[in-house]
Amino acid sequence: MSHSPVPLPSNAPGQKFRLPDSMAFYLQGSIVVFFLAGSSAPTPLYPTYQSQWGFSAITTTIVFGVYAVAVLVALLVVGSLSDFIGRRPILLVAIVVQALSMLAFAAATGVGELMVIRVVQGLATGSAVAAVGAGLLDLDRTKGTLANSVAAPIGTALGALGSGLLVQYLPAPTHLVYLVLSVIFVLQGIGVAFMRETASPRSGALSSLRITLELPSAIRKPMLVVAPALIAIWALLGFYGSLAPAVVRNLIGHNSALLGGLALFAVSASGAASVVLFRNRPPRSAMFAGVTGLMLGVAITLLATDRSSTTEFFLGTVIAGIGFGAGFHGAIRSIVAVARPHERAGVLSILYVVSYLAMGLPAVIAGFLVVHGGGVAATARDYGIAVIVVAALALLGLTLARPPVVARSSVSPAFAPVPQSVSAVGGDACEPI
């Protein structure tokens, strides 16, 4: 098992300035926030791109889908690399690439360039999220678990709303938001350069680049239980990141970048709020509440689209977002709590692999159905019904799951329960799900 190196005192001879761990923790949390903000920033701009460059709804979802696939590839290839070479090198490279991708977005002149940039952005994001997630856990296991759950929806919400506001009310709509984000990434890169390394380098870096989805044996059964919930949760986010602007446009009768981004903001912001609301609940009950809220919220949005009610649509979106946040946080806590320190980045990578695959693939299928099926309204209805069905399967799995409780006094070191600091995050973090 690897151990984090002990930082030298700030006044040690020859010791250059290092960020205090408390500042490094919030810096890494901000990296997740703004990487995800960058991923959602193009969402309010899709109608603008579509009118300027003349592409269809299926192209919109493919642009969204290739990003998710790129994140998936990065997670599969380099998701565990920070466990071997350290968190900082991965973060520095990812931040540089992300800053450059923002500048490329600002200079894009066609849909082909947009797709290439989304791939590059996805590779950078996938490389960073596992390293950041593990780094947060290195610094504070309790707060790190919470931050891993709340930072992503906060970032998605911030990117959607901020981009919508800039596009709607400020000049240079296809440039300004990306330039602002590129400056933020440069500042974050400077901060990472002054962080201490929290992972001890060890051999095996090259072998870690092999694509593998192998889970530690202690995590396999819990993963089977939470996977349907992750699929339903992230398929919902995929809908709001790709087709929701078109649904909102149909509801209100005109094209508004702000309202198009507001749908993604509503589901993500309510998700972040629910993480905080359910942080002291046991993982199992948080997942129950999350999946139930997801089903209820999606059902309300389906009724709203049939009734052409914008108010009801956003009400259902907020309820579904609460389910998204509670369910995802419960899933994260259920899985990460039993991962050993040197397994954290790899385990988080697999969680994100399931999540991003569930987010990207259904969105691309939905785009195909919009063009070759019954249009936006019919596709939104079928998509929502599919999410409800998967969520119902997740609820059934949670109900039937009866894993044995491991006796603390008899476990071996390899499967020892997590420290009390983790259990403090809402009851027993090792509670069987």
N, C-alpha and C positions, 0 to 999 in steps of 0.2 A: 504494500500500500504506500502511495506517495504522500509526503507531508509538505505543507506549505513552509517555505523558508521563513525564519524569524527575521523581521525587519530590523536593520541597524538603527540605533538612536539617531535622531536628526542631527545631533551635534557630534557624531562620531567622526574622527579624523579622516579626511578624504571622502566623506560621504556627501554626494551631491544631493541637491534638494529633491525630496520625494513628497508626493501628495499624501496627507494623512489618509489612513484607511477609510475613515468616514467620508471624506471627499471623494475618494476613489470609488466607493460604493455608489454614491449618487451620480458620479460621472458615468459609470458603466450602465446604470439604469437609464440615464439620458441617452446613451448610445442606442439602446433598444427602442426607446421612444422615437427618436428622430430617424432611425433606419426604417421603422414601420411607418412613420409620417411620410418619408420619401416614397415608400411603396404605395401609399394611398393618395399621394398628391396628384397623380394623373387622372384619378377617377372623375372629378368634376370637369376635367378638360376633354373627356372622351367625346361629348357632343360637338365641341369646338373642332377637335381633330377630324371628326367624322364629316363635318360640313366643309372643312378646308380641303381635306384630302380625298373625300368621296368614297368611304368604305362602309361596309354593312355591319349589322349587329354581330354577326359571327366573327368578323375581324376584331371587333372590340373585345370579345371574350377570349379570342386567341391571344391578343396582346396581353390580357390579364393572365391567361393560362400559361404562357411561356415563362412568365415571371415565376409562377408557382413551381413549374417544372425545374427551372434553374435553381431555385432555392433547394428543392429536393435533391438535385444532383450534388450541389455543394455540401449539403448535410451528409449525404451518403459517402462522399469522397473525403472531405476534410473535417467532418463533424467532430471526430475524436482527436484531431491533431493537436489541439491545445493541451490535451492531457499529457502529451509527450514533449512538445517544444515550448510550452508556456502560453499564457493567455495574451500577453502583450504583442508578440510578433504577429499573431493572427489578426488582432484588432487593428494594428497599425496599417497592415496591408489592406484590410477590408475597408477601412475608413478612407484611405487614399483612393481606392477604386470607386467607392461610393461618391466621393466629392467630384471626381472626374465624370462619373455618369450623370450627375446633376447638370454639369456644364454641357454635356452632350445632349441632354433633353432640351436645354434652352436653345441649342443650335439645330435641332432636328427639323427636317423639311419634308418628311414623308413617312408613311406607315412602315416601310421596310427598316428605316433607321430606328423608328420607335420600338420595333420588336427586338432589334439587336441590343439596343440600350437596356430594354427590360431584362434581357437575358443576363447582361453584365451586372445590372443592379441586383438581380436575383442571386447570382453567384456570390456577390459581396455580402448580401444579407445572410444567406445561408452559412457562409463562413464565419460570420460574426455572432449570430444569435446563440449558438451552442457555447462558444468561448465566453461570451458575456454572461450567459446563464450560469455556467460553471464558476466563473469568477465571482459573481454575486454570492453564490453558495459558499465559496472559499472564505469570503470576508465575513459573512453573517448567515448562518444556515437558516435561522428563523425568518429574518427580514428578506433574505435572498429568495426564499420560496414564495413569499408574497410578491416581491418585486418581479419575479419571473412571470407571474400570472397577470399582474396589473399593468406592467409597462407596455406590453404589446397592444392591448386595446386602447390605452391612452394615446400611444403613438398613432394608431390608425385613425382615431377620432380627431386628433390634432391635425394630421395631414389632410383629412377630408374637409374639415371645417376651414382651416387656414387657407388651403388652396381655393376653396369655394369663395371665400371672402376676397382674396387677392384677385381672382379671376373676374369676380362680379364688379368690384368697385375700384380697382387700381389699373393703371396702364400696363401694357406689355403682358397680357394674361398668360401667354405660353412661355414666358421667360422669367418673370419676377420670382415666382415661388421657388423655382429651381436655383436661382442665384442666391436667394436667402438661405436655402438648405445647404448649398455648397460651402458657404461661409461658416455655418454652424459645424459642419463636419471637419473643416480645417481646425477650428478651435478645439473640438473634441480630440482630434489627433494629437494636438500639442499636449493636452491633458494626459492622454494615455502614455505619452513619452515619459512623463514624470511619475507614473504609477509604479509601485513595486510589483514584482512578479509574485503571484500567489501559487503557482504550480511548479513543483520541482521537475526539471527536465529529466527524462529517462529514455532508455533505448526503445526502439520499436516504432519510430516515427514513420518510416517508409512503409512498414507492414500495415500501419493504421490507415493508409490511403486506399487499401483494398476495399471495394464496396462490400459491405456486410451489414446484415440486419440482426446479428446475433445479440440476444438479450441475456444478461445474467440470469441464472436459473431462478433466483428469488423474485424476479420481476416479471417473469413470463405469464404467470396466471393473473396477476393484477392487470397486466396490459391487455389480456384478452377481454377482461371485464370492461375496461374503460374505453377500448377502441371504438365501439359503436357510438358512444357519447361524443368522442372526439370527431368522428366522421360527421355526425349530425350538426355539431356546433360549427365546424369549419366550413361545411358545405353552405350553411347559412351565411357565413361571412363572405364566401365566394360569390354568392348571389348579390349581396349588397355592394361588393367591390366591382362588379361587372355590369349587371343589368338593372340595379335599383335606379340609377339616373333616368333610364328610359321609362321605367314604371312610373316614377314621379312625374316625368314630363307628360305622360298620358293622363295622369290624375289631375294635374293643374292646368293642362291645356297649352302650356308654353315652355320654352326651354330656359331653365334657370340654373346656372352653374352652382349658385349657393344652395338652392333646395336639393339639387342632385347630390351635392356633397353632404347635405344635412342628413340624408337617410343613413349614409355610412357613419357619420358622426354620432347619430342617435343610438345605433346598435352598439357601437364601440364604447361610447362614453357611459352608457348605462351598464355595459359589461364591466368596465373598470370600476364603477361605483359598487356593483354587486360583489366584486372581489373583496372590497373593503368590508361590505356589509356581512359577508359570510366567512370572513377570515377566522372567526372563532368557533365555527361550526365544524364538527367532524367531517372528514372527507366524504364519507358515504352519504350523509344527509345533505351536504352541499351539492353533490352530484344529483341526488334525487330532486332537490329543489330546482337545480339548473335545467335538467332535462324536462321536468314538468313545465317550468316557465317557458322553455323554448317551444314546446308543443302548443301551449296556450297562445303565445305571442304570434307564432306563424299562422295559427287558425284565425286570429283576429285580422291579420294583414290580408289573408285570403278573402275574408268577408268584406273588408274595406275596398279591395280592388273591384269586387263584384258590385258594390254599392257606390263606387267612385267617390269615396270619402277620404280625403287627404288626412283629416284629423284622426280618424280611426286607423289609418295606415301607420301613422307615426306613433300612435298609442301602442299598437301591436308590435311595432319595431322596438320600442323601449322595453316592453315586457320580454320580447325575444332576446334582447341584449342582456337583460338581467339574467336570463337563463344561460346565455353564452358565458358570461363572466363567472357565475357560480359553478357551472359545470366544468369549465376549463380549469379553474383554480382547484376544485376538488380532485380532478384527474391528475394535475401536476403534483399535488401533495401526496396522493395515493402512491404514485410511482417513484418520485424522487426521494421520498423519505427513506426508502430501503436501499438506495444506491450508495455504494462506497465512494469516497472522494475521487479515486482515480477512474471511476466509472461514470461520473456525473455528466461530462460533456457528451459521451457516447449515448447515454440514456436519453438526455435531452434531445439529441439529434434524432433519435427514433421517434420520440413524441412529436417533434416538428415534421418529420417525414410523413407520418400518418396525417397530421393536420394539414400540411400544404398539399398533399395529394388529394385529400378530401375537398380542399378549397378550389384547386385548379381544374381538376377533371370534370366535375359536374358543371362548372361555369362554361367550359368549352362546349360540352354537350348541349347546354341551354342555348348558347349562341347559334348552334346548328339548327335547333328546333325553332328558334325565332324566325330564321330565314326560310327554312324548308318545312316548317310545321304550321302551327296556328297563330304565330305572331307573339308579341310581347306578353299580352294579357294571358293567353292560354299557356304559354311557357312558364310564366310566373306561377300560375295556379298549379301546374303539374310539378314544378320544382318544390313548391311549398308542401304539397302532399307527400312527395318523396322524403323531404326532411322530417315531416311528422312521423312517417312510417319508421324511418331509421331511429328516430328518438324513442319511439314506442318500444322498439327492439332493445335499445339501450336500457330503458326502464325495466323491461322484463329481465334482462341479464343481471341488473343490480338487485332485483328482487330475489332471483333464484340463487345468486352466488352465495355460497356458504363455505369459504375457505377456512381451514382450521386455524385457530389462534396459536401462535408459537409461544411456548413458555419461555420467559425471559431468562430463567435460571438454567435452561438446558441448551441454549443456542450456542453454536460455535462462533468464534470471532468473525468468521467470514459472513455470517448471517446475523450478527449481533444487532439488537435494536438500536435505533438512532439515539443520539444524545437527548437529554431532557429538554434542551433548548429548542429542539424541533418539535417535541411533543407538546410544547407550550403553544404551538400555533393551532389552537382550537382543539383541545382534548388530546387524544393520543394519535399522533401522526402515523403510528404503525397500525392503526386500527384496520382490520381486514375490510376490504371493500366488497 
